[in-house]
């Protein structure tokens, strides 16, 4: 996944998180119909956020595994200045 794609997904998730916070500060709905509509909208936002988080976490898991392999493949006698 390219850096631009990751940045776009992170920005999108931040926007969704903001929308969810806005939902939390809204006054309680007056009718069951309004409550149902608000719940549905909130669930759609949460589902999209979860999907984005899953994509980013999957990429990070792959990235960590690749870096782990790189670290483990380094010769033991090489010094990295640490």
N, C-alpha and C positions, 0 to 999 in steps of 0.2 A: 504494500500500500504506500502510495506516494505521500510525501509530507503535506502537500496541499490538500489531499483528500482527508488526512487525519485532522488538519486544522479546520477544515470545513465541518467535519463531523463533531469536533469539540465545540465549535461555535454554535452549531445547531443544537447540541445538547444543553449548552448554557442558556440559549434562548428558550428552550422547552422548560428548563428548570425555573426560569423567570416566570413563564406563563403559569406554571403550577403554583408558584408563590402568590401570584395575583389571584388565582382561584381560591387560595386559602384565606385571603383578606376580603373577599367579596362577602356581602351580607347573605344570610341564609335565604334560600328561595322561598317564595310564598306558596307555591303549589307543588304537588307531586310531579306534575309534568315538567316544571322547571327544574326540579331536583334531578329527575331522570336525565334530562338533557345535559345538565351540568356534569353529572356523574359519567355519562357516556363520553363527553368531551374530555374529561379528566383522564378516563381510562385510555382513550386514544393517545393522549399525550404521554401517559406513563408507558404504554406499549411501545411507542416510537422511541422514547428515551431508553427503555430496556434493550431494544434492538440495537440502537447506536452503541450503548455500553457493551453489549455482547460482541459487536464487531470490533470495537477498540480493544476489549480485553483479549479476544482471540488473537488479534495482531500482536499485542504485547506479550502474550504467552509464547508465540512463535519467535518473537524477537529475543526474549529472554533465553529460550532454548538454543537459538543460534549463537548468542553471545556466550552462553555457558560452554558450548562446544568449542568455540574459539579460545576461551580461557583454558579449558582442559587440554587443548592441543599444544599449547605453548610449551617449549622445552623447559625442563626443570632448571637447567643451568643458566638460562637467560635472565638477565637482571633488567628490570623495567624502571629502576630508579626509585622504588618504594622504600 
